[in-house]
Amino acid sequence: MTTESKNEEELSAEQLADEIVKQAEEQVEEQHEHAVEAISPEQEKINELELSLAAAQSTVVDQKDSVIRAKAEVDNIRRRAAQDVEKARKFALEKFAGEMLTSVDNLERALQNIDKDDESNKSIIEGVELTLQGLISSLEKFGVKAVDPQDQPFNPELHQAMSMQEVPDVAPNTVIAVMQKGYELNGRLIRPAMVMVSKAAPSVDAIA
């Protein structure tokens, strides 16, 4: 076999191999196209539904967060409004009570200073007492309560000591006189009681 014949034989083998490869590729491509054509509509629908579901889920999450934030804001507004109303109510009551306490003090002083032995003052005393009791009852309906610590231990949170005095047989730091009653509004002190407090006698060593 000549060299030329050998080369032609090798070339024919390569061409044959290329042809086989080409045919195989064409068959694979054709099969792929058939497969794509067979599943494409269903797969496309599935992809579309998956995208729609993902978008819907994202929207739900966003809307849920918005609803939660909106609810929290509404709750905050309601709480602040309730606090403002409560503060306004307490301030109004405190101002009202303060004005009325002045009248209570004046009526109590009138009863203390009037001559009760004078029969001509009897009707006046009864009128003042009825007015005082009516005023106190009205204040109690609004949560105003008197602080009258006579003979009780001195409490700096409720009482204001105006003076101190030694009193035999009385324990130190005892309220021995109430010069002006204190008052609480719904458990909160609005005016301390002005009192006189007993003090301990000086020790023998201190006198010496």
GULO-629493 format. One line per field, with one value per residue (C-alpha): x negated, y negated, z; residue number from 1; residue in three letters. Coordinates in Angstrom, 3 decimals. Layout:
c1: (X|...)
c2: (Y|...)
c3: (Z|...)
resi: (NUM|...)
resn: (ALA|...)
//
This chain:
c1: (0.000|-1.349|-1.602|1.104|3.522|2.739|3.498|6.782|7.727|6.949|8.890|11.896|11.769|11.691|14.550|16.490|15.830|16.869|20.024|20.865|20.286|22.349|25.226|25.089|25.168|28.109|29.959|29.295|30.389|33.518|34.370|33.786|36.081|38.771|38.412|38.595|41.622|43.272|42.800|42.502|46.169|46.481|43.117|43.836|47.123|45.350|42.689|45.368|47.280|44.099|43.285|46.841|46.674|43.329|44.692|47.851|45.838|43.620|46.689|48.262|45.085|44.863|48.531|48.246|45.334|47.294|50.325|48.190|46.508|49.833|51.385|48.405|48.690|52.427|51.813|49.171|51.521|54.316|51.985|50.664|54.193|55.328|52.336|53.055|56.711|55.724|53.196|55.745|58.334|55.901|54.732|58.314|59.234|56.127|56.853|60.491|59.533|57.024|59.683|62.168|59.638|59.344|63.076|62.771|59.968|62.012|65.097|63.033|61.359|64.775|66.006|62.865|63.130|66.883|68.257|70.152|71.509|73.428|76.954|77.325|74.581|76.299|77.999|74.823|72.766|75.269|75.246|71.444|71.207|73.742|71.908|68.567|69.861|71.478|68.255|66.160|68.603|68.376|64.566|64.539|66.621|63.761|61.125|60.021|59.162|58.013|54.690|55.247|52.325|53.122|51.222|49.695|45.971|44.514|44.287|42.181|43.876|47.265|46.504|44.652|43.189|43.709|42.231|40.992|41.700|40.826|43.910|43.697|44.909|45.149|42.824|40.466|41.540|45.236|47.670|48.978|50.925|52.314|52.251|53.624|54.883|53.236|55.062|54.571|56.134|56.644|53.790|51.424|50.482|51.621|50.972|48.968|50.402|48.770|48.007|46.212|44.000|42.745|39.044|36.953|35.870|32.145|30.151|28.680|25.177|26.038|27.419|24.320)
c2: (0.000|-3.311|-6.297|-8.104|-5.172|-5.003|-8.693|-8.362|-5.438|-7.386|-10.389|-8.195|-6.750|-10.246|-11.383|-8.311|-8.975|-12.622|-11.545|-9.095|-11.765|-14.264|-11.832|-11.007|-14.701|-15.248|-12.354|-13.712|-17.192|-15.812|-13.775|-16.825|-18.950|-16.285|-16.088|-19.882|-20.049|-17.299|-18.948|-22.604|-23.669|-21.837|-22.998|-26.537|-26.447|-25.024|-27.745|-30.385|-29.045|-28.834|-32.457|-33.513|-31.598|-33.155|-36.632|-35.964|-34.688|-37.751|-40.002|-38.176|-38.554|-42.257|-42.806|-40.833|-43.015|-46.130|-44.949|-44.152|-47.561|-49.321|-47.455|-48.298|-51.964|-51.980|-50.345|-52.973|-55.791|-54.329|-53.871|-57.443|-58.792|-56.824|-58.112|-61.696|-61.347|-59.814|-62.591|-65.246|-63.627|-63.373|-66.958|-68.209|-66.237|-67.407|-71.043|-70.602|-68.915|-71.646|-74.307|-72.384|-71.666|-75.373|-75.463|-72.384|-74.048|-77.241|-75.355|-73.286|-76.407|-78.048|-75.113|-75.193|-78.925|-79.342|-79.479|-76.210|-77.128|-80.048|-78.813|-81.508|-79.826|-76.424|-76.819|-78.270|-75.337|-72.834|-74.573|-74.644|-70.987|-69.909|-71.922|-70.443|-66.871|-67.335|-68.724|-65.896|-63.282|-64.816|-64.775|-61.133|-60.190|-61.493|-59.528|-62.292|-60.933|-62.819|-62.097|-62.682|-61.038|-62.065|-59.792|-57.827|-57.372|-60.175|-59.265|-61.671|-60.408|-61.635|-64.167|-67.441|-68.148|-71.790|-71.476|-68.957|-68.798|-66.606|-64.895|-62.624|-59.044|-59.515|-57.609|-59.708|-60.495|-60.330|-62.864|-64.762|-67.430|-67.895|-71.536|-70.846|-67.578|-66.121|-64.624|-61.863|-61.607|-57.995|-56.902|-59.687|-62.403|-65.859|-67.618|-66.415|-66.705|-69.481|-68.041|-68.470|-65.527|-64.275|-63.992|-62.020|-63.667|-64.422|-61.682|-62.086|-62.005|-64.834|-66.939|-66.249)
c3: (0.000|-1.029|1.236|-0.700|-0.325|3.376|3.857|1.993|4.207|7.400|6.127|5.353|8.880|10.432|8.247|9.218|12.909|12.524|10.762|13.544|16.195|14.243|13.888|17.585|18.476|16.160|17.759|21.265|20.207|18.592|21.675|23.872|21.715|21.884|25.658|26.018|23.770|25.842|29.311|28.426|28.941|32.264|33.510|32.434|34.358|37.406|37.223|36.882|39.883|41.950|41.138|42.003|45.279|46.204|45.405|47.430|50.397|50.270|50.156|53.108|55.163|54.326|55.111|58.347|59.458|58.511|60.478|63.525|63.379|62.898|65.833|68.054|67.096|67.809|71.197|71.997|71.034|73.141|76.113|75.851|75.514|78.571|80.550|79.498|80.506|83.841|84.506|83.602|85.871|88.785|88.308|88.191|91.333|93.164|92.328|93.328|96.605|97.407|97.019|99.168|101.920|102.576|103.294|105.532|107.522|107.954|109.144|111.610|112.988|113.356|115.422|117.585|118.330|118.786|122.317|122.640|126.076|124.640|123.822|121.182|119.158|119.138|115.767|114.243|115.512|114.121|110.742|110.585|111.630|108.981|106.316|107.376|107.367|103.960|102.526|104.004|102.629|99.166|99.303|100.405|97.341|95.197|97.143|99.531|102.965|106.075|107.776|111.510|113.345|116.940|119.396|116.521|115.756|113.694|109.979|107.896|104.736|105.951|108.698|108.937|112.391|113.336|116.812|119.405|123.087|126.047|127.444|130.506|129.990|126.221|123.909|121.801|118.220|119.065|117.642|120.663|118.765|115.258|114.247|110.773|109.307|106.255|103.283|100.744|97.298|96.185|98.428|97.310|99.799|98.693|102.010|105.039|108.524|110.544|113.961|117.267|118.193|121.543|122.125|124.549|127.778|127.968|129.619|133.106|131.634|129.277|132.154|134.215)
resi: (1|2|3|4|5|6|7|8|9|10|11|12|13|14|15|16|17|18|19|20|21|22|23|24|25|26|27|28|29|30|31|32|33|34|35|36|37|38|39|40|41|42|43|44|45|46|47|48|49|50|51|52|53|54|55|56|57|58|59|60|61|62|63|64|65|66|67|68|69|70|71|72|73|74|75|76|77|78|79|80|81|82|83|84|85|86|87|88|89|90|91|92|93|94|95|96|97|98|99|100|101|102|103|104|105|106|107|108|109|110|111|112|113|114|115|116|117|118|119|120|121|122|123|124|125|126|127|128|129|130|131|132|133|134|135|136|137|138|139|140|141|142|143|144|145|146|147|148|149|150|151|152|153|154|155|156|157|158|159|160|161|162|163|164|165|166|167|168|169|170|171|172|173|174|175|176|177|178|179|180|181|182|183|184|185|186|187|188|189|190|191|192|193|194|195|196|197|198|199|200|201|202|203|204|205|206|207|208)
resn: (MET|THR|THR|GLU|SER|LYS|ASN|GLU|GLU|GLU|LEU|SER|ALA|GLU|GLN|LEU|ALA|ASP|GLU|ILE|VAL|LYS|GLN|ALA|GLU|GLU|GLN|VAL|GLU|GLU|GLN|HIS|GLU|HIS|ALA|VAL|GLU|ALA|ILE|SER|PRO|GLU|GLN|GLU|LYS|ILE|ASN|GLU|LEU|GLU|LEU|SER|LEU|ALA|ALA|ALA|GLN|SER|THR|VAL|VAL|ASP|GLN|LYS|ASP|SER|VAL|ILE|ARG|ALA|LYS|ALA|GLU|VAL|ASP|ASN|ILE|ARG|ARG|ARG|ALA|ALA|GLN|ASP|VAL|GLU|LYS|ALA|ARG|LYS|PHE|ALA|LEU|GLU|LYS|PHE|ALA|GLY|GLU|MET|LEU|THR|SER|VAL|ASP|ASN|LEU|GLU|ARG|ALA|LEU|GLN|ASN|ILE|ASP|LYS|ASP|ASP|GLU|SER|ASN|LYS|SER|ILE|ILE|GLU|GLY|VAL|GLU|LEU|THR|LEU|GLN|GLY|LEU|ILE|SER|SER|LEU|GLU|LYS|PHE|GLY|VAL|LYS|ALA|VAL|ASP|PRO|GLN|ASP|GLN|PRO|PHE|ASN|PRO|GLU|LEU|HIS|GLN|ALA|MET|SER|MET|GLN|GLU|VAL|PRO|ASP|VAL|ALA|PRO|ASN|THR|VAL|ILE|ALA|VAL|MET|GLN|LYS|GLY|TYR|GLU|LEU|ASN|GLY|ARG|LEU|ILE|ARG|PRO|ALA|MET|VAL|MET|VAL|SER|LYS|ALA|ALA|PRO|SER|VAL|ASP|ALA|ILE|ALA)
//
